Amino acid sequence: MFWNIYYKSILRGLRSKDMIIWTLLFPILLSTLFYFAFSGLDKAETLDTISVAVVEDEALGSEAYLKIMLEELSREEDSLLDITWTDAETADRLLKDGETEGFISVENGEPKLTVKEQGIYQTILKQLLDRYIQIKDSIQSVIYKNPQAGLQMLFQDTEKWMEDRSYIREVSLSGQEPSFTVNYYYALLAMVCLYGGFHGMVIVENLQANLSPRGARIAVAPVRKGMLYAASFLSELTTQFLCMAVVVCYMQFVLKISFGGRFVPVLAMCLVGSMAGIAFGALVSLPSRWKGGMKNAIVVCVSIVSSFLAGLMFFGTNYVVEQKLPLLAMLNPASRIADAFYSLYYYEDYSRYFKNMGILLIMTAVMLGVVLAFARRKQYESI
């Protein structure tokens, strides 16, 4: 009897157009739109080679180290500067025509940057010249105070003075490149998990005699309610998980969305998240006085709001909620699901992942406990 109910419920779920649309077609369509909208966002954060003109005249010849610095910055394999060595008139024309971001000249013994507008490239050029002036002033100060030591430093330790040292080392915890887009896909998967609430509503409606004619027929059947709920829950979970697996495969193998190379843990979290979504839908469907449309609205609204707080609509929303309202973030199932995917992408260890999974399992157990407690004690004077 158990396997018969399980099998027939899966067939019914796979034939439900509403379920297929919301848990399969909708996330595939939305993830595709995300792909076309955000595909260039990570690449946009990288800087291109900066085109700059340098006025090559007698004044520049007096600043030999400035010329050496600029030549080095344009010789590297991934060069920062693309330099056009020219005269003042041509440099001015190139700037006006928009062919360069600015031009560098030497006036009164000091390097000068001329730009037409403000921007990130102009800021970088200014910082380069400021760095050069700072080093030059330091060298002149040392020579003025101690000529012998200054000359020795100038001719023997010039590279050390020109070296830009950093005392902060950037370390990748998982070998993955930082991304501004992956959290949108993770929050989308979290929303689809919570859409499992529609499956939870079907379970209760089909098993409660006062909610549907099918529930009335099942209520008089000589079958234990515990077995009915177990078979129905597992069948709806199987249907939901199959849809989630297809969506995850589409994201990873078609859209090339990275999950940190951990496919099995991603599917495991989708399974746990789907369990939480189904349990939530079953809980919402318990009150017999609420109409079906109202229950659907509650599931949709809670799913969307939870996903919004998890960062589905705006980048960084989940971080703000974590900082300002940590308890809300902790109790938000969409945030826990998205954060679990996030931890798989950025961290090598699984501690954060299992923490999120544990919270979701506790939520699921509490909601299912409430559903079973009310459903098993429910009796009817007549059917």
Secondary structure, DSSP 8 states (H G I E B T S, - for coil): -HHHHHHHHHHHHHH-HHHHIIIIIHHHHHHHHHHHHHTTHHHHTS---EEEEEE-SHHHHT-HHHHHHHHHHHHSTT-SEEEEEE-HHHHHHHHHTTSSS-EEEEETTEEEEE-SS--HHHHHHHHHHHHHHHHHHHHHHHHHH-HHHHHHHHHHSHHHHH----------SSS----SSHHHHHHHHHHHHHTTHHHHHHHHHHH-TTT-HHHHHHHTSSS-HHHHHHHHHHHHHHHHHHHHHHHHHIIIIIS----TT-HHHHHHHHHHHHHHHHHHHHHHT--TTS-HHHHHHHHHHHHHHHHHHTTSSSTTHHHHHHHH-HHHHHH-HHHHHHHHHHHHHH-SSSHHHHHHHHHHHHHHHHHHHHHHHHHHT---S--
